[in-house]
Amino acid sequence: MARLHLFDLDGTLLQGTSAPVEISRQLGLEAETVALDQAISAGLIGPPEYAAQVYELWTELTEVHVSAAFEGAPWLERIREVWEEIRQAGDYCAVVSLSPSFFVERLIGWGAHAAFGSRFPAVPFTEPVDPSGVLTAAAKVEIADRLCGEFGVTREDCIAYGDSLSDTDLFAAVPISVAVNADRHLSGLATHSYMGGDLWEAYELVRHAR
């Protein structure tokens, strides 16, 4: 039976940062977004409030900024190698993140079978962000179930990789999980734990799990 590997983005594939912080860095608004990251990590605001506030920060955002943020971000090493290995094994890999879809979907070009993020309007913004399109921890499980249907697997065939509060629901829903540079919210939930900067090393923990 094929397996489905589900990767979080912020703090997992990106080490010590988030896509919104990297985007805001291009606009000189890094500190404001770090504060929002801290607020959502502490549960002081929810994903819709977070999305609305970063949207307000990004009034001057262009595709040039987004490309520079993506290319200059501190990615874990060997992401593309891991995904190529997953594909060669006949398995599937997907990214499911609360970050904006216009950033997350760029990872399709790195070899992910699917990539989902919170729905934001096209850049540059000419319309407001729709709160109903903002993903939550629960939505990650819903997307995982939908992907299972598309790929012909079940939750029992899934492996989740994450680092924080937004990953708790998914970790609870699948049998195998890897906490990658994780915070206290995943303590005791993950079946494996990895600290470091190389995704291959995290993948090795579950590479042969069936």
N, C-alpha and C positions, 0 to 999 in steps of 0.2 A: 504494500500500500504506500502511495506517495505521502509525503509530509508537506505541511504548509508552515513556513517560517514567517512569523509576524514581527516586524521591527518597529519600535518606536523611533522617533527622530531626535527630539530635543533631549540632550543629556545622555542619549544612547548612541546613535550614529554620530551626533555632534558632541564633542567632549567638552563638558563644563560650560555649555552655552546653549542657546536656543536659536531657531531660525529668526524669530522676531528681533532678538537682540542683534544678530548679525545684519539683518536688514536695517535696523535703526542706526547701527554703527555708520552706515553709509550716509546717513542724514545728520550725523552729529547728535543723535538722540539716544545713545546707548544707555546712559544712566537712568533715564526715565523708564526704559523698557526693562532693565534689570530690576527696578523696583516693582514693576508689574509682575515679573517672573516670581519674585519673592512673595508677593501677595497671593498669587494663585497657588504656589507651592504650599503655602501655609493655610490654604483654604479660606482666605479672607475675601476673595472674589471668585466667581465662577467663570467658566469659559466664555459665556456670552458677554459678560462685563469686560473681560480681558480683551476679547476681539474688538469690542466697540472702542476701547481706549487706545489700542494700537492703531486702529483705523484712523482715529483722530490725529495721531502722531504722524501718519504717513500721507498727508495731503500733497506733499511734493514728490512722492515716490514715482520712479520711472522704471522701465524694464532694465535700463542700464544699472541702476542701483541694485535691483534684484539679482542680476547676473553677477555683479561684483561681489555681492554678499555670498552667493552660492559658491563661487569659485574660490573665494578667500577664506571660507569658513574652516574651522579646525576639525575636519572630519577624522574619524578613526581610520587607521591604516587598513588596507586590504578589504575594503567593502566590496569592490567590484570582483575581487578574486573569490570571496565567499559566495557571492550570488552566482558567479559562473559555476562554481563547484556544485551549488544547490541545483542549478539547472541541469548540469551534466548527470547528476544522480537521479534525475527524473522527478525532483521535488519542485516546490513552488516557494517564491518569496514575495512578500508584500510589505509596504510601509504604511502604517496607519498612525497619523499624528494629528494633534490638535492645532498645529501650525497651519498657516495659509496654504491652500491647495496650489496656488501659483508657484510656491517654492517646493513643496513636497513632490509634486508631479514631475519635477525635473529629474528625479531619481529613476524614472522609467528608462532614461537614457543610460543609466549605469547598470541596468540589467534586472531591475525589479519587474515582476510580472504585473504588479498593480501598485498604485500609490494613492492614498486618500488623505486629504487634509480638510480643514474647515473651509467652507466655500466663501471666498471673498470675490468682490467684483474685479473685473480685469483692470490691470495697471496701465496707465494712470487712472485713478478712480474718478468715475463720473456718476456713480450711484452709490447708495449706502450699503453697508454690510447687512445681510439678512441674518438675524439671530438664529433662525431655524436651521441654518446651514452650518452652524458652529458645532463641532464635534465635542463629545464628552467622554468620560471614562466608559459609560454604559454603551455609547455609540460604537466604541472600538469593538465590543463584543458583537454587536449587531452586524458590523461590517465583516468581522471574522466569520460569522455564520453565513453571510452572503457569499463570501469568497469560498467557503467550504463547498457550498452548492455549485458554484461555477467550476471548481477544480475537481469535484467528485471525491472529496475527503470529508472527514467529520472532525469535531472538536478534539476527539481522541488522537487525531493525527497532527495536531498543531503544536508548535513550539513558539513561545512568546519571548521577546527580548525587550526589556524596558528598564526604567530607572526611578520612577516616581509615582506620585499619587494617581496620575491619570492612567497608570498601568495596572492598578490593583484589581479592577473588575476582570480584565483579561487574564491576569495571572491566576485568578480564582477559577476561571472557566476552562482552562486547558491543563493537561496533565504534566507538561514539561515547560519550565520557564527559566530564563537566565536573567538575573539582576546584573545590569551592566553599569558599573560606577554608580550604584543606586543609593538613594537616601533611605531614611528610616521607615518610610511608608511601605517598603517592600520587605522589610525584615520579617523573616519567618514565612513569607509567601512563596519565594522562589525555590525551585529545586536545585538550582546552581547559582553561583555568584562569581562575577569577574570584575577585577579592578585593573585598569590598564588602558592602553591606547591602540590596541590591535583587535579588530573584529574577528580575525581568524582564530585568535586564541580563545575568545568567547565561544565561537562556533565549535571549536574542538571539544568543548565540554559536552556537546550534545550531538556531535557529528554522526555517531554510530548508534544513537538511541532510536529504538523502534517501539 
